[in-house]
Amino acid sequence: MPDAALDTIFKAYDVRGIYPDEIDEVFAVPIPALAHPNLVEEREVLLNGRRRTLRLYHVGRHVVWGVTARILQNLLERLGLGDERWHGEGLE
């Protein structure tokens, strides 16, 4: 999959072996389930003095957010399952 469009100067790396504390838990979710509108939340937050809209996925007792949520959003859009109208601002 190509790099996700992220509003950041940072690059995403697989850190599971390098920084094990970065990942709380690994779990499986059917991809179409992530497209269900009841699992998606758009939350307004204030970061560094700027208003941002973040996308969160609520999956059971888990909340997927940040770069992982942006990557999932990108994947869902490419599969024709995402809401391409949503263009929230990412973290900087």
The 8 nearest C-alpha neighbors of each residue, nearest first, counted from 0:
[[1, 2, 74, 3, 73, 70, 77, 71],
 [2, 0, 3, 4, 74, 73, 70, 77],
 [1, 3, 4, 0, 70, 5, 11, 10],
 [4, 2, 70, 5, 73, 1, 69, 74],
 [3, 5, 2, 6, 73, 69, 70, 7],
 [4, 6, 7, 3, 89, 69, 66, 90],
 [7, 5, 89, 91, 90, 4, 88, 8],
 [6, 8, 91, 9, 5, 90, 89, 10],
 [7, 9, 10, 6, 91, 5, 90, 11],
 [10, 8, 7, 11, 5, 91, 6, 12],
 [9, 11, 12, 8, 7, 5, 2, 3],
 [12, 10, 9, 13, 66, 2, 14, 3],
 [13, 11, 14, 10, 15, 9, 17, 66],
 [12, 14, 15, 11, 16, 17, 18, 21],
 [13, 15, 17, 18, 16, 12, 19, 21],
 [16, 14, 19, 17, 18, 13, 22, 21],
 [15, 17, 14, 19, 18, 13, 20, 21],
 [16, 18, 14, 15, 19, 13, 20, 21],
 [19, 17, 14, 20, 21, 15, 16, 22],
 [18, 20, 15, 21, 16, 22, 17, 14],
 [19, 21, 22, 18, 23, 15, 17, 14],
 [22, 20, 19, 18, 23, 15, 14, 17],
 [23, 21, 20, 24, 19, 15, 25, 18],
 [22, 24, 21, 20, 25, 19, 61, 26],
 [25, 23, 22, 26, 61, 21, 20, 19],
 [24, 26, 27, 23, 22, 15, 28, 61],
 [27, 25, 24, 28, 61, 58, 23, 29],
 [26, 28, 29, 25, 30, 58, 24, 32],
 [27, 29, 30, 26, 32, 33, 58, 31],
 [30, 28, 32, 31, 27, 33, 34, 26],
 [29, 31, 32, 33, 28, 34, 75, 71],
 [32, 30, 34, 33, 29, 80, 35, 75],
 [33, 31, 34, 30, 29, 35, 28, 38],
 [34, 32, 31, 35, 30, 38, 56, 29],
 [33, 35, 31, 32, 80, 81, 36, 75],
 [34, 36, 32, 33, 37, 38, 39, 31],
 [37, 35, 38, 39, 34, 33, 40, 32],
 [36, 38, 35, 39, 40, 57, 34, 56],
 [39, 37, 57, 36, 56, 35, 58, 33],
 [40, 38, 56, 36, 37, 55, 57, 41],
 [41, 39, 55, 54, 42, 56, 38, 57],
 [40, 42, 54, 53, 52, 55, 39, 43],
 [41, 43, 53, 52, 40, 44, 54, 55],
 [44, 42, 52, 51, 53, 50, 41, 45],
 [45, 43, 51, 50, 42, 46, 52, 53],
 [44, 46, 50, 49, 48, 51, 47, 43],
 [47, 45, 49, 48, 44, 50, 51, 90],
 [46, 48, 49, 45, 50, 91, 51, 90],
 [47, 49, 46, 45, 50, 51, 44, 91],
 [50, 48, 46, 45, 47, 51, 44, 90],
 [51, 49, 45, 44, 46, 43, 48, 52],
 [52, 50, 44, 88, 43, 45, 53, 49],
 [51, 53, 43, 87, 42, 88, 41, 44],
 [54, 52, 42, 41, 87, 51, 43, 55],
 [53, 55, 41, 40, 64, 42, 68, 52],
 [54, 56, 64, 40, 63, 39, 68, 41],
 [55, 57, 39, 63, 38, 62, 58, 40],
 [58, 56, 62, 38, 61, 59, 39, 55],
 [59, 57, 61, 60, 56, 62, 38, 63],
 [58, 60, 61, 57, 62, 38, 56, 28],
 [59, 61, 58, 62, 57, 63, 56, 26],
 [62, 60, 58, 59, 57, 63, 56, 24],
 [63, 61, 57, 56, 58, 64, 55, 60],
 [62, 64, 56, 55, 68, 61, 57, 67],
 [65, 63, 68, 55, 67, 62, 54, 56],
 [66, 64, 68, 67, 69, 63, 53, 54],
 [65, 67, 69, 68, 70, 64, 5, 11],
 [66, 68, 70, 69, 65, 64, 71, 63],
 [67, 69, 64, 71, 65, 66, 70, 63],
 [68, 70, 72, 66, 71, 67, 73, 65],
 [71, 69, 73, 67, 3, 72, 68, 66],
 [72, 70, 74, 68, 73, 69, 75, 67],
 [73, 71, 69, 75, 70, 74, 68, 76],
 [72, 74, 70, 76, 71, 75, 3, 69],
 [75, 73, 71, 77, 76, 72, 70, 78],
 [76, 74, 81, 80, 78, 72, 77, 73],
 [77, 75, 81, 79, 73, 78, 74, 80],
 [76, 78, 74, 79, 75, 73, 80, 81],
 [79, 77, 75, 76, 80, 74, 81, 73],
 [78, 80, 76, 77, 81, 75, 82, 74],
 [81, 79, 75, 78, 76, 34, 82, 31],
 [82, 80, 76, 75, 83, 79, 34, 72],
 [81, 83, 84, 85, 76, 80, 75, 34],
 [82, 84, 85, 81, 76, 86, 79, 72],
 [83, 85, 82, 86, 81, 87, 76, 72],
 [86, 84, 83, 82, 87, 81, 54, 41],
 [85, 87, 84, 88, 83, 52, 89, 82],
 [88, 86, 52, 85, 53, 89, 54, 51],
 [87, 89, 52, 51, 86, 53, 90, 6],
 [90, 88, 6, 87, 5, 91, 53, 51],
 [89, 91, 6, 7, 88, 51, 65, 5],
 [90, 7, 6, 89, 8, 9, 46, 5]]
